[in-house]
Amino acid sequence: MADEKPAMTCGIDLGTTNSAIAYIDEHGKSQVIPNSDNERITPSVVLFEDSEVIVGKIAKNSAVASPDRVIQFVKRHMGEEGWVKSFGGKDYTPETISALILKRIVQDAEKVSGRKVGSVVITVPAYFNEVERKATQDAGTIAGLNVVSILNEPTAAALAYGMDKLGEKRRVLVYDLGGGTFDVTIIEIDGTKIDVLATDGERRLGGVDWDDEIINLVAEKFKSEHGLDPRDDLEARQDLRNKAEDAKISLSKLDKVRILCQCQGKTTKVELTRDELEKITKGLLDQTETYLGVVLQKAKLTWKDIGTVLLVGGMTRMPAVRSMIERVTGLKPETGINPDECVAMGAAYYNAVLALQAKPSEEPELALQGQELKASIEEEVMILLQGVEVTNVNSHSLGIIGIRRSDMKLVAHKMIPKNTPIPAEITKPFGTEKANQVSVQIRIVEGESDNPEDCTEIGCCEIMDLPGGRPAGSLIDVTYSYTVDGRLSVTGKDRTSGKEARVEIVRSSGMDDKEIAAAQKDVVKIDVG
């Protein structure tokens, strides 16, 4: 139709506990789209009820009554091989469950805005590895979305913060403590350039772990009174988890709360103070503090070099977190951004940057969206977005498994070390293992250890048809090329003959193309309430 509104340029924060979606409005500003419950974030919770699938607040509220039919915190299992849940005779992987969450978010956004969602950028923790990133991208594909990029959450937050500060120069520390993941990133904003200098973190450290400490405290008191452990009862445990989360949130404003624990007709009331909560979770907070110094050192900076601290994730509302940040950095955190919304907003900005910079010959669909943006947003904003450059770093070292000549043991050689700015390309020489070797198998690994068993194998390729008759140790130059969108290509070139072979490593999340296509067909048929 001639009067049909153009598709929205969107960013999605697919969170462990909550998710959000934002779009670029007619003024070129990023705005969060409320869901059909008129709330700006949606719980990342899925309820499988007979033939019905419910996502969001209702699913979360139903968790106590139907704990065996509710899936929460699925983000912690992204890319985890063998993790699957079965409901109604169907198997659901983390990618498929995440696709259902994405479908609900997009469905609501289109209903509320009256516009179609176009391309999307989905965010991930900076410390997600290659498999986890691919799994997130697959989730978007299964949900029927055109995912144009996977963006690190701290980079998205910095974009949301820095869009009206482009032209200045400042270094920003992003402390991102969400529901299930944690990372610290140092970013430099210089004119229209946004460079990630260093990042580190834990893929399994977040608000859920604080909740677990409260659950354990209350459960032990209940057990000592009644001889029963509420953690062994599915419904009681889920009820306690909800109350633990509520207590944690309340203690960010109150000095004390009361938690009522019920199980099998027995009841225990536990008073929990803010001081007690901080005491039992001190070890968790200390873990995050350690990473502050680690990342600062990796960026080769001092605290005097940092001008701004951004807090991302609902957990950063805890007074203990803010006090620790101020004590360590000497800076008061920036309060001008919403820690629950800034990631989705930054992702939308990044999508706009990609669309406006897209070349029609290479990315026709994205370039068309860029043309629609140009026609709808203010020229000054369009020029600004067109000039933005974002340089990221890889969060994990990428390497190759080879044989150490001194003891003939397998070792992992780092090709692209952690925190290398990407895109990156590096060439290193390797010798053949045997005489007359006409093929070389290259096993691609990710990890910081030189022990292959401690690394994650993310791909494998074989360079074939090398010249025969050569001695062991004949040199082959191996080149790694790592692009901004996570494509890793490997080239092997024989020094003697000049013959070379090249292969692109396709990241695998555990689901192949056929499985992704089948899951997409299933998800299309599911009505997510």
Stockholm file with secondary structure:
# STOCKHOLM 1.0

chainA/1-529         MADEKPAMTCGIDLGTTNSAIAYIDEHGKSQVIPNSDNERITPSVVLFEDSEVIVGKIAKNSAVASPDRVIQFVKRHMGEEGWVKSFGGKDYTPETISALILKRIVQDAEKVSGRKVGSVVITVPAYFNEVERKATQDAGTIAGLNVVSILNEPTAAALAYGMDKLGEKRRVLVYDLGGGTFDVTIIEIDGTKIDVLATDGERRLGGVDWDDEIINLVAEKFKSEHGLDPRDDLEARQDLRNKAEDAKISLSKLDKVRILCQCQGKTTKVELTRDELEKITKGLLDQTETYLGVVLQKAKLTWKDIGTVLLVGGMTRMPAVRSMIERVTGLKPETGINPDECVAMGAAYYNAVLALQAKPSEEPELALQGQELKASIEEEVMILLQGVEVTNVNSHSLGIIGIRRSDMKLVAHKMIPKNTPIPAEITKPFGTEKANQVSVQIRIVEGESDNPEDCTEIGCCEIMDLPGGRPAGSLIDVTYSYTVDGRLSVTGKDRTSGKEARVEIVRSSGMDDKEIAAAQKDVVKIDVG
#=GR chainA/1-529 SS CTTCCCCEEEEEECCSSEEEEEEECTTSCEEECCCTTSCSSEECCEEEETTEEEESHHHHHTTTTCGGGEECCGGGGTTCTTCCEEETTEEECHHHHHHHHHHHHHHHHHHHHSSCEEEEEEEECTTCCHHHHHHHHHHHHHTTCEEEEEEEHHHHHHHHHHTTTTTSEEEEEEEEECSSCEEEEEEEEETTEEEEEEEEEETTCSHHHHHHHHHHHHHHHHHHHHSCCGGGSHHHHHHHHHHHHHHHHHTTTCSEEEEEEEETTEEEEEEEEHHHHHHHTHHHHHHHHHHHHHHHHHTTCCGGGCCEEEEESGGGGSHHHHHHHHHHHSCCCCCSSCTTTHHHHHHHHHHHHHHHHCCTTTCHHHHHHHHHHHHHSCHHHHHHHHTCEEEEECSSCEEEEEEETTTTEEEEEEEECTTCEESEEEEEEEECSSTTCCCEEEEEEESSCSSGGGSEEEEEEEECCCCSSCCTTCEEEEEEEECTTSCEEEEEEETTTCCEEEEEECCCCSCCHHHHHHHHHHHHHCCBC
#=GC SS_cons         CTTCCCCEEEEEECCSSEEEEEEECTTSCEEECCCTTSCSSEECCEEEETTEEEESHHHHHTTTTCGGGEECCGGGGTTCTTCCEEETTEEECHHHHHHHHHHHHHHHHHHHHSSCEEEEEEEECTTCCHHHHHHHHHHHHHTTCEEEEEEEHHHHHHHHHHTTTTTSEEEEEEEEECSSCEEEEEEEEETTEEEEEEEEEETTCSHHHHHHHHHHHHHHHHHHHHSCCGGGSHHHHHHHHHHHHHHHHHTTTCSEEEEEEEETTEEEEEEEEHHHHHHHTHHHHHHHHHHHHHHHHHTTCCGGGCCEEEEESGGGGSHHHHHHHHHHHSCCCCCSSCTTTHHHHHHHHHHHHHHHHCCTTTCHHHHHHHHHHHHHSCHHHHHHHHTCEEEEECSSCEEEEEEETTTTEEEEEEEECTTCEESEEEEEEEECSSTTCCCEEEEEEESSCSSGGGSEEEEEEEECCCCSSCCTTCEEEEEEEECTTSCEEEEEEETTTCCEEEEEECCCCSCCHHHHHHHHHHHHHCCBC
//
